[in-house]
Amino acid sequence: MKKITYLTASILLIFMIIFSIPYFFRNQNFVYENTPDYNLIKEYHLTLGMVGDALYHSGVYKDGLQINGTYNFDYQLSEISPLIHQYDLAFYNQESILGGSEIGLSSYPRFNSPKEVGDAFIKAGFNLVSLANNHTLDRGEKAIINSTNYWNNTPVITAGSYQSQEDLEKTHVHQKNGIKFAFFSYTDTTNGLKTPAQKDYLVNIFDKEKVKNDIAKVQALVDVIIVSMHWGSEYTHIPTTIQKEEAQYLSSLGVDIIIGNHPHVIQPIEYINNTIVFYSLGNFISAQDGLNKRIGLLASLDINKTILNNKTTITINNIKGDLLYTHHNGYRKFKVIPFYKLNTNILPDYENIKKNYEKILNANDPFIQIGTLS
């Protein structure tokens, strides 16, 4: 009888232990909603560096001519390349089209540059290129076909100029480091040149309805929208009313980053709602005369993506920048040099020049300090 009692008690004890396990784990915070998987934070990070216009006048491209008739422009970018390679995405505006030597190189007012320019920029670390500007149509459809053929055979992401309507309508969604982004490029002007009939795809001309439709197609697919704008008036440090209006419009559509070019000089940076606007980064490299046209800006920022409880948060911060100076000796030996590598032999009074440009850049929002990239 005792044996049966002990057996019954043992069975009851086992059942009590089994049924008490969930309560034990609950008291230890081991229930599902508190497991690490549920509250797991996923974080992604992307850096973006940006410079302005690459405008290859004859003096600049002749500087790269080799004895054997080919071109090499690595020297011109040798001081800037280590900085550019730091970024996950590195942007510039290819102002003079890379139609190539086969159709004849040319300078102002109708530019056409060697394709080796692109080789040097890719080697230097650039991988995000704007092709829509007032010089895209300079040498006609043939130059555009040559240019897009070149870029389509590189790992570089381009926007703003296409070979066909089908190319134009292909997805503009890209991904890097777990962050999805869309990249568009538009120009306000083509210097009066017209696209051939039914070939508006050759260059992206800014049109509010078109831009609205473009952005609507990608908005639900991406984390960040980047737009390059070729706009404004040349050689002024003050954004025009039209620039301001277009920036407001792009912000209202949900654009996150606006990268401005065309004025050939630096203009301010500001926030419009949640949109950061670089009105003009100035010239990156050119043979234009005048100190203000030889100084550009290398700006950078961080894009951060956080996922918690299936909710995604995007932040853009850590705005930095340094001035760049295009140095040459009588239109020979062109080289882009960051200001932190300058001395008074290269550019007298460069320290005071830097202070003046800090005032220009911070005219609207005092949040960027020049010289923070060294």
C-alpha positions, 0 to 999 in steps of 0.5 A, spaced: 500 500 500 505 504 501 508 503 495 502 505 491 502 511 495 509 513 494 508 512 486 502 516 486 506 521 490 511 521 485 507 522 479 503 528 482 510 531 483 512 530 476 506 533 473 507 539 478 514 540 476 512 540 468 506 544 469 510 549 473 515 550 468 512 555 464 510 559 470 518 559 472 520 561 465 515 567 466 518 569 472 525 569 469 522 574 463 523 568 458 516 569 455 516 570 448 515 577 448 521 579 452 526 574 448 532 577 444 529 576 437 523 580 439 527 586 441 533 585 436 535 592 434 538 592 427 542 597 425 545 599 418 550 605 416 552 608 409 556 614 408 555 619 402 561 624 400 559 629 395 563 634 390 561 639 385 562 640 377 568 636 373 568 641 367 574 639 363 576 645 359 581 644 353 587 646 358 585 640 363 584 635 358 590 636 355 594 636 361 592 628 361 595 627 354 600 622 354 606 621 349 602 615 346 596 619 344 592 616 350 590 620 356 591 619 364 588 624 369 590 620 375 595 625 377 589 630 378 585 626 383 591 623 387 590 628 393 583 627 393 582 620 392 584 617 399 578 621 402 573 619 397 575 612 398 572 613 405 565 613 403 560 608 401 557 612 396 561 618 392 558 623 388 560 628 383 557 632 377 560 630 370 559 637 367 563 636 360 560 629 357 564 623 356 563 623 348 570 620 347 576 622 342 573 619 337 568 624 335 573 630 337 574 633 343 572 640 345 572 645 350 567 651 351 562 653 349 560 646 347 564 641 351 566 633 349 571 630 354 575 623 353 572 617 356 579 616 360 576 622 365 571 617 367 577 612 368 580 616 373 574 618 377 572 611 378 579 609 380 579 615 385 573 612 388 567 616 385 561 611 384 555 616 384 555 620 378 550 626 375 549 626 367 544 631 367 546 638 366 546 644 361 552 641 357 549 634 356 546 636 349 553 640 347 555 635 342 548 631 340 545 624 340 552 621 338 556 624 344 550 622 349 550 614 346 558 614 347 557 617 354 552 612 356 555 606 353 561 608 357 558 608 364 553 602 362 560 598 362 562 601 369 560 599 376 558 606 377 550 609 378 548 614 374 542 618 373 540 624 368 541 621 361 539 615 357 539 612 351 532 610 350 525 611 354 526 604 356 533 605 360 529 612 363 524 608 366 528 602 369 528 602 376 532 607 380 532 603 386 539 601 389 542 598 395 548 599 399 550 596 406 542 594 407 540 601 405 535 602 399 536 609 396 533 612 389 538 617 385 535 622 380 538 627 376 535 633 373 537 640 370 533 646 369 537 648 363 540 646 356 543 652 354 537 653 349 539 646 345 533 642 344 533 634 344 531 631 338 523 629 337 521 624 341 527 623 345 527 627 351 530 621 355 537 624 352 537 629 358 532 629 364 529 636 364 526 639 370 519 638 370 514 638 376 509 633 374 515 629 371 519 629 378 513 628 382 511 621 378 518 619 378 519 620 386 512 617 387 514 610 383 520 609 388 517 612 395 515 606 398 521 602 395 526 606 398 529 608 405 532 615 402 531 619 396 537 623 393 536 628 387 542 632 384 539 639 381 543 643 376 540 649 377 541 657 379 545 662 376 553 662 375 558 665 379 553 667 385 554 665 392 546 666 393 541 661 391 536 664 387 528 664 388 527 659 383 532 654 387 529 656 393 522 654 390 524 648 387 528 645 393 521 647 397 517 643 392 522 637 392 522 637 400 514 636 399 515 630 395 519 627 400 526 628 397 531 627 403 538 629 400 538 635 394 545 636 391 546 642 387 551 644 382 551 649 376 553 656 379 561 653 379 561 657 386 560 654 393 553 656 396 550 655 403 547 649 406 540 648 409 535 644 412 528 645 409 523 640 413 527 634 413 531 635 407 538 637 407 540 642 401 547 643 398 545 649 394 552 648 390 558 645 391 562 649 386 567 647 381 571 640 383 576 641 377 576 646 371 580 651 368 575 657 370 579 663 372 578 667 379 579 664 386 572 663 387 571 658 381 577 654 383 574 653 390 569 647 391 567 643 397 567 636 399 561 635 403 559 628 407 554 625 411 552 619 414 545 615 413 543 611 419 537 606 418 535 602 425 529 597 425 526 595 432 520 591 433 519 591 425 519 599 425 524 603 421 527 609 422 532 613 418 536 619 420 541 623 416 547 626 420 554 628 421 555 633 416 562 635 415 566 638 409 572 641 407 574 646 402 578 644 395 582 648 391 584 646 384 591 648 383 595 648 376 602 652 374 600 656 368 594 651 366 599 645 367 599 640 372 592 640 375 591 637 381 585 638 386 588 639 393 584 639 400 585 645 404 588 642 410 594 640 405 595 647 403 600 652 405 602 659 403 606 657 397 600 654 394 595 659 396 597 665 400 592 667 405 588 660 405 586 660 412 582 667 412 579 664 405 577 658 409 573 663 414 570 667 409 567 660 406 565 658 413 560 664 413 558 663 406 556 655 407 553 657 414 549 663 411 542 659 413 544 654 418 550 654 422 552 647 423 558 645 418 565 646 420 570 647 414 576 642 415 573 636 419 575 631 414 582 631 415 
